[in-house]
Amino acid sequence: MTLSIAHLGPPGTYAEQAAFFYLNWLKNHQGIEAGLQPYPTIAQSLQAVANQKADLAVVPVENSIEGGVSMTVDTLWQLDNLRIQLALVLPITHNLISCATSLKSIQTVYSHPQGLAQCQKWLGEFLPNVNLIPANSTAEALQLLAQDDTIGAIASSRAANLYDLPILATGINDYPENCTRFWVITQGDNPDIPHLFLDNPRRTSLAFSVAANIPGALVQPLQVFAQQGINLSRIESRPTKRSLGEYLFFIDLEADADAPVMQTALTELNNFTEILKIFGSYNILSIPG
């Protein structure tokens, strides 16, 4: 059996790079064959898993510079029965890819909004007057470069190699210790998917909404974890999209959902939340730079 791995395309995105690493990891450590399946958006990657058009999805969830990836968490909340199997941490080195002979020739730069944001200081210093155009992915505009030497794209060196394009400037991200965390997502407890590193999971991710925007509405759920001695490694709010001022809360916890203290906490948490979704317990695997 060959598993299909959905990811943000086209080929050359950082999501594809993370998915490719995971594909090789499955083959080398689990003896499982897999193939990559690109999609135009992160949401479509996750929907492919929810609709059983793909077995897994590798999607970005958080960048060390720009924070959470809203499309990932919003879509994960909207879709039912998706589970996190593993987290992958990928070092990110951005490059300016262009067929221009010099920076002075460039008039427009394309990239994913996260890519543009992670290089904003460099762009402000070296390309202060160019048009910055957001794209669905870092690799989306690469096919345009050979046709126009006045445009550039911010993407990986791997992407430049795949499309046989020159790199005009390397390492242009504003902070050198730039990395993105990806989640490997499956549908529920798919028996065909190996349960990786689940002997001692290091993280549990969940999200909840509260019944009303009143004093203490967030404090009470957070106190549940504090009282059980469970550390939070991330908390992020997202609008419910029902009414201005109403939020969902996404939390990463340093504990296994099956641990007794977590079971106690989750039972008590139901008393203070409107909707509670447990996305899974998992470990974290670092991808070599």
Secondary structure, 3 states (H helix, E strand, C coil): CEEEEEEECCCCCHHHHHHHHHHHHHHHHHCCEEEEEEECCHHHHHHHHHCCCCCEEEEEEEECCCEECHHHHHHHHHCCCEEEEEEEEEECCCEEEECCCCHHHCCEEEECHHHHHHCHHHHHHHCCCCEEEECCCCCHHHHHHHHCCCEEEEECHHHHHHCCCCEEEECCCCCCCCEEEEEEEEECCCCCCCCCCCCCCCEEEEEEECCCCCCCCCHHHHHHHHHCCCCEEEEEEEECCCCCCCEEEEEEECCCCCCHHHHHHHHHHCCCCCEEEEEEEECEEECCC
